[in-house]
Amino acid sequence: MVDSAGMGLAHNRIDRAVSEANDAVTAEISALRAEIASIRSTLSDFGMHAYENVARSANQAADYVQDEATTVAGVIRGHPATTTTLMALIGGIGFAIGYLVASTSMEQKQAWYSRYC
């Protein structure tokens, strides 16, 4: 009988230890969940502020580009002959640069070919 009473006390101690361990783990999990919720809230706030800043900057950039495009369009409407001359001049310069690069490239290929063949 002494053995069964001793076994009963041992089981009670084990049950209390297990219960205390479960309570400690449950409390730790609750604390971790609260901390995760806090971190989520902080990240959400940070993300919202970052999104607002990016959206504000994008709107300002779009407004600036729109204002500049309107200004350029107004100048083009006011001076069509000058605009046409300027565009033709830019096109001619671009063609000349392209022609020079292509002819220089061709001369280098021919020089290499004649050196080694």
VEXDREN-2710 file (C-alpha; in Angstrom, 1 decimal):
% VEXDREN-2710
k/r/px/py/pz
1/MET/0.0/0.0/0.0
2/VAL/2.9/2.3/0.7
3/ASP/4.1/1.7/-2.8
4/SER/0.8/2.7/-4.3
5/ALA/0.6/5.8/-2.1
6/GLY/4.1/6.8/-3.2
7/MET/3.2/6.1/-6.8
8/GLY/0.1/8.3/-6.5
9/LEU/2.2/11.2/-5.1
10/ALA/4.7/10.7/-7.9
11/HIS/1.9/10.8/-10.5
12/ASN/0.5/14.0/-8.8
13/ARG/3.9/15.7/-8.9
14/ILE/4.3/14.6/-12.6
15/ASP/0.9/15.9/-13.4
16/ARG/1.5/19.2/-11.7
17/ALA/4.9/19.5/-13.5
18/VAL/3.3/18.8/-16.8
19/SER/0.5/21.2/-16.1
20/GLU/3.0/23.9/-15.1
21/ALA/5.0/23.2/-18.3
22/ASN/1.9/23.4/-20.4
23/ASP/0.9/26.7/-18.8
24/ALA/4.3/28.1/-19.3
25/VAL/4.3/27.1/-23.0
26/THR/0.8/28.5/-23.5
27/ALA/1.9/31.8/-21.9
28/GLU/5.0/31.9/-24.1
29/ILE/2.9/31.2/-27.2
30/SER/0.5/33.9/-26.2
31/ALA/3.3/36.4/-25.7
32/LEU/4.8/35.4/-29.1
33/ARG/1.4/35.9/-30.8
34/ALA/1.1/39.3/-29.3
35/GLU/4.6/40.2/-30.4
36/ILE/3.9/39.0/-33.9
37/ALA/0.7/41.0/-34.0
38/SER/2.6/44.1/-32.9
39/ILE/5.3/43.5/-35.6
40/ARG/2.6/43.1/-38.2
41/SER/1.0/46.3/-37.2
42/THR/4.3/48.2/-37.3
43/LEU/5.2/46.7/-40.7
44/SER/1.7/47.6/-42.0
45/ASP/2.1/51.2/-40.8
46/PHE/5.6/51.4/-42.3
47/GLY/4.3/50.0/-45.6
48/MET/1.4/52.4/-45.7
49/HIS/3.7/55.4/-45.1
50/ALA/6.1/54.1/-47.8
51/TYR/3.3/53.7/-50.2
52/GLU/2.0/57.2/-49.4
53/ASN/5.4/58.7/-50.0
54/VAL/5.9/56.9/-53.3
55/ALA/2.4/57.8/-54.5
56/ARG/3.0/61.4/-53.6
57/SER/6.3/61.5/-55.4
58/ALA/4.9/59.8/-58.4
59/ASN/2.0/62.3/-58.5
60/GLN/4.4/65.2/-58.3
61/ALA/6.6/63.7/-61.1
62/ALA/3.6/63.2/-63.3
63/ASP/2.4/66.7/-62.7
64/TYR/5.9/68.1/-63.6
65/VAL/6.1/66.0/-66.8
66/GLN/2.6/67.1/-67.8
67/ASP/3.5/70.8/-67.2
68/GLU/6.7/70.4/-69.2
69/ALA/4.9/68.6/-72.1
70/THR/2.2/71.3/-72.1
71/THR/4.9/74.0/-72.3
72/VAL/6.8/72.2/-75.1
73/ALA/3.5/71.7/-77.1
74/GLY/2.7/75.4/-76.7
75/VAL/6.1/76.3/-78.1
76/ILE/5.8/73.9/-81.0
77/ARG/2.3/75.3/-81.8
78/GLY/3.7/78.9/-81.6
79/HIS/6.7/78.2/-83.9
80/PRO/6.0/75.4/-86.3
81/ALA/8.6/76.4/-88.9
82/THR/11.4/76.6/-86.3
83/THR/10.3/73.2/-84.9
84/THR/10.3/71.6/-88.3
85/THR/13.8/73.0/-89.1
86/LEU/15.1/71.9/-85.7
87/MET/13.7/68.3/-86.2
88/ALA/15.2/68.1/-89.7
89/LEU/18.5/69.3/-88.4
90/ILE/18.6/66.8/-85.6
91/GLY/17.6/64.0/-88.0
92/GLY/20.4/65.0/-90.4
93/ILE/23.0/65.1/-87.7
94/GLY/21.8/61.6/-86.5
95/PHE/22.0/60.3/-90.0
96/ALA/25.5/61.7/-90.5
97/ILE/26.7/60.2/-87.2
98/GLY/25.2/56.8/-88.1
99/TYR/26.8/56.9/-91.6
100/LEU/30.2/57.8/-90.1
101/VAL/30.0/55.0/-87.5
102/ALA/29.0/52.5/-90.1
103/SER/31.7/53.4/-92.6
104/THR/34.4/53.4/-89.8
105/SER/33.2/50.0/-88.7
106/MET/33.4/48.7/-92.3
107/GLU/36.9/50.1/-92.7
108/GLN/38.1/48.4/-89.6
109/LYS/36.6/45.1/-90.7
110/GLN/38.2/45.4/-94.1
111/ALA/41.6/46.3/-92.5
112/TRP/41.4/43.3/-90.2
113/TYR/40.5/41.0/-93.1
114/SER/43.3/42.3/-95.3
115/ARG/45.8/41.9/-92.5
116/TYR/45.2/38.2/-91.8
117/CYS/44.0/36.8/-95.1
END
